[in-house]
Amino acid sequence: MDLPDKNALFKKRIFWAGVTLLIICMGLIWRSSWFNFSAFWSKYGGDAIWAMMIYSGLGIILPDTQIKKRAGIAAGICLTVELSQ
């Protein structure tokens, strides 16, 4: 059984942390008064940004997971949160 390279995992986690920070900044700008989006884009754009942040956050926690598996877990988390509201 091959063990993952700790340096490679660290680099992947740093990459996903940077992506997550960029997405958080994008979400804050989206909700600011700098842009005047239509009601549809204001409501659902923020949800899409939040879902991207969940996916990228999973990239920090599970850096060696396959894309499809990570996307499925993220979709499950997002669906659970949306249905619980």
C-alpha positions as CSV (number, residue, x, y, z in Angstrom):
1,M,0.0,0.0,0.0
2,D,1.4,3.4,-1.0
3,L,1.5,6.1,1.6
4,P,0.8,9.6,0.3
5,D,3.7,12.0,0.2
6,K,3.2,14.4,3.2
7,N,4.7,17.3,1.2
8,A,2.4,16.8,-1.7
9,L,-0.6,16.7,0.7
10,F,0.5,19.9,2.3
11,K,0.8,21.7,-1.0
12,K,-2.6,20.5,-2.0
13,R,-4.1,21.8,1.3
14,I,-2.4,25.1,0.8
15,F,-3.8,25.4,-2.7
16,W,-7.3,24.6,-1.6
17,A,-7.0,27.0,1.4
18,G,-6.1,29.8,-1.1
19,V,-9.0,28.9,-3.3
20,T,-11.3,28.9,-0.3
21,L,-10.1,32.3,0.8
22,L,-10.7,33.7,-2.8
23,I,-14.2,32.2,-2.8
24,I,-15.0,33.8,0.6
25,C,-13.8,37.2,-0.7
26,M,-15.9,36.7,-3.8
27,G,-18.9,36.0,-1.6
28,L,-18.4,39.1,0.4
29,I,-18.1,41.2,-2.7
30,W,-21.2,39.5,-4.1
31,R,-23.2,40.6,-1.1
32,S,-21.8,44.1,-0.9
33,S,-23.5,47.1,-2.4
34,W,-20.8,47.5,-5.1
35,F,-22.8,45.4,-7.6
36,N,-26.5,45.8,-8.4
37,F,-27.6,42.3,-9.5
38,S,-31.1,41.3,-10.4
39,A,-33.1,39.5,-7.6
40,F,-32.4,36.1,-9.2
41,W,-28.7,36.6,-9.3
42,S,-28.5,38.1,-5.9
43,K,-30.4,35.1,-4.3
44,Y,-29.0,32.1,-6.2
45,G,-25.5,33.5,-7.0
46,G,-24.7,33.6,-3.3
47,D,-25.9,30.0,-2.9
48,A,-23.7,28.9,-5.7
49,I,-20.7,30.7,-4.2
50,W,-21.5,29.0,-0.9
51,A,-21.6,25.6,-2.6
52,M,-18.2,26.3,-4.2
53,M,-16.8,27.2,-0.8
54,I,-18.0,23.9,0.7
55,Y,-16.3,22.0,-2.2
56,S,-13.0,23.9,-1.8
57,G,-13.2,23.4,2.0
58,L,-13.4,19.7,1.4
59,G,-10.3,20.0,-0.7
60,I,-8.5,21.1,2.4
61,I,-9.9,18.2,4.5
62,L,-9.7,15.5,1.8
63,P,-7.0,16.6,-0.6
64,D,-6.5,13.1,-2.1
65,T,-10.1,12.3,-2.7
66,Q,-11.4,11.9,-6.3
67,I,-13.2,14.9,-7.8
68,K,-16.5,13.0,-8.2
69,K,-16.4,11.7,-4.6
70,R,-15.6,15.2,-3.2
71,A,-18.4,16.7,-5.4
72,G,-20.8,14.2,-4.1
73,I,-20.0,14.8,-0.5
74,A,-20.2,18.6,-1.1
75,A,-23.6,18.2,-2.8
76,G,-24.8,16.1,0.1
77,I,-23.7,18.7,2.6
78,C,-25.4,21.5,0.6
79,L,-28.6,19.6,0.2
80,T,-28.8,18.7,3.8
81,V,-28.3,22.3,4.9
82,E,-30.8,23.6,2.3
83,L,-33.4,21.1,3.3
84,S,-32.9,21.8,7.0
85,Q,-33.7,25.6,6.6
